[in-house]
Amino acid sequence: EKVKITKEQQALMKVVVEAYNRHQIPQDVAKKLLQEQYSEEENFLLLTEMATSQVQVLVEFTKNIPGFLSLNHEDQIALLKGSAVEAMFLRSAQVFSRKMPNGHTEVLEERIRKSGISEEFMTPMFNFYKSIGELHMMQEEQALLTAIAILTPDRPYVKDQQAVERLQEPMLDVLRKLCVLQHPQEPQYFARLLGRLTELRTLNHYHAEMLTSWRMNDHKFTPLLCEIWDVE
Ligand SMILES: CC(C)c1onc(-c2c(Cl)cccc2Cl)c1COc1ccc(-c2ccc3[nH]c(C(=O)O)cc3c2)cc1
């Protein structure tokens, strides 16, 4: 049957996409990727600054997701803590897939590869970046997929999962319709996007181990990252 995006769904998508585009890492922070030295220490410090800035961006984006601020406050925190790493993988993946005109792609990869992350995590991490790049996602799809990842009902410590489901379902509906309309030649495209969310979950586990090994080498994080990742 003819798939049609309703007026309400258009409005929902507009709010999410505008919030996604409005809240970005400040360019003076992103530009540091090009300027600082390339020691492991300097790379780690820079990536820590990027992640801290990205978490602030993520919190502002999440507050603009319709209905999020009406959730139970503890559940809002649980959703942010549970999705921060996934949202940052999605956002940093866009840097790689959009082949930054000012060459951030190469330096970001270089700095991640030389920041004390052990080889065993590099493969799954850069496989993910590659699999996202191959999807050539539109910004609407990126924004909705990030909102859907944040609104995952079964994160640890979420009390009212139904309330989160009620916010996530409309996002899934409009993303499904968007995929059908934008990729008519690829009926499985929506399923491929959701497959990326499953891949992201496995990256959470790798990331927890990355944090442990950084801490073992006495790397310090910022207060915001310590809070969102429950470290120190
Ligand atoms: C605390 C640091 C070392 C850290 O720990 N884990 C990760 C970590 C890692 Cl490597 C990988 C994935 C997720 C995490 Cl969460 C990181 C570094 O995290 C980020 C690195 C870069 C970016 C990022 C996001 C958007 C950007 N736009 C631009 C631009 O040029 O416009 C640059 C840029 C960088 C975000 C998080």
The ligand as a MOL file (V3000), in Angstrom:
LIG
                    3D

  0  0  0     0  0            999 V3000
M  V30 BEGIN CTAB
M  V30 COUNTS 36 40 0 0 0
M  V30 BEGIN ATOM
M  V30 1 C 37.4040 9.8080 26.5470 0
M  V30 2 C 37.8920 9.5990 25.1230 0
M  V30 3 C 39.3540 9.1550 25.0550 0
M  V30 4 C 37.0200 8.5560 24.4670 0
M  V30 5 O 36.6930 7.3900 25.0680 0
M  V30 6 N 35.9510 6.6730 24.2140 0
M  V30 7 C 35.7920 7.3740 23.0770 0
M  V30 8 C 35.0500 6.9610 21.9230 0
M  V30 9 C 35.7380 6.5570 20.7700 0
M  V30 10 Cl 37.4570 6.5560 20.7760 0
M  V30 11 C 35.0410 6.1490 19.6180 0
M  V30 12 C 33.6330 6.1820 19.6280 0
M  V30 13 C 32.9250 6.5700 20.7830 0
M  V30 14 C 33.6570 6.9690 21.9080 0
M  V30 15 Cl 32.8230 7.4740 23.3170 0
M  V30 16 C 36.4600 8.5930 23.2110 0
M  V30 17 C 36.5300 9.6790 22.1980 0
M  V30 18 O 35.1610 9.9710 21.8840 0
M  V30 19 C 34.8520 10.8240 20.8250 0
M  V30 20 C 35.7740 11.1800 19.8630 0
M  V30 21 C 35.3890 12.0670 18.8270 0
M  V30 22 C 34.0750 12.5590 18.7520 0
M  V30 23 C 33.6520 13.4700 17.6980 0
M  V30 24 C 32.2760 13.6850 17.4750 0
M  V30 25 C 31.8390 14.5810 16.5010 0
M  V30 26 C 32.7620 15.2660 15.7240 0
M  V30 27 N 32.5960 16.1850 14.7130 0
M  V30 28 C 33.8010 16.5250 14.3060 0
M  V30 29 C 34.0070 17.5110 13.2150 0
M  V30 30 O 35.1560 17.5840 12.7250 0
M  V30 31 O 32.9850 18.2000 12.8540 0
M  V30 32 C 34.7920 15.8510 15.0170 0
M  V30 33 C 34.1300 15.0390 15.9250 0
M  V30 34 C 34.5730 14.1440 16.9110 0
M  V30 35 C 33.1650 12.1520 19.7370 0
M  V30 36 C 33.5460 11.2910 20.7660 0
M  V30 END ATOM
M  V30 BEGIN BOND
M  V30 1 1 1 2
M  V30 2 1 2 3
M  V30 3 1 2 4
M  V30 4 1 4 5
M  V30 5 2 4 16
M  V30 6 1 5 6
M  V30 7 2 6 7
M  V30 8 1 7 8
M  V30 9 1 7 16
M  V30 10 1 8 9
M  V30 11 2 8 14
M  V30 12 1 9 10
M  V30 13 2 9 11
M  V30 14 1 11 12
M  V30 15 2 12 13
M  V30 16 1 13 14
M  V30 17 1 14 15
M  V30 18 1 16 17
M  V30 19 1 17 18
M  V30 20 1 18 19
M  V30 21 1 19 20
M  V30 22 2 19 36
M  V30 23 2 20 21
M  V30 24 1 21 22
M  V30 25 1 22 23
M  V30 26 2 22 35
M  V30 27 1 23 24
M  V30 28 2 23 34
M  V30 29 2 24 25
M  V30 30 1 25 26
M  V30 31 1 26 27
M  V30 32 2 26 33
M  V30 33 1 27 28
M  V30 34 1 28 29
M  V30 35 2 28 32
M  V30 36 2 29 30
M  V30 37 1 29 31
M  V30 38 1 32 33
M  V30 39 1 33 34
M  V30 40 1 35 36
M  V30 END BOND
M  V30 END CTAB
M  END
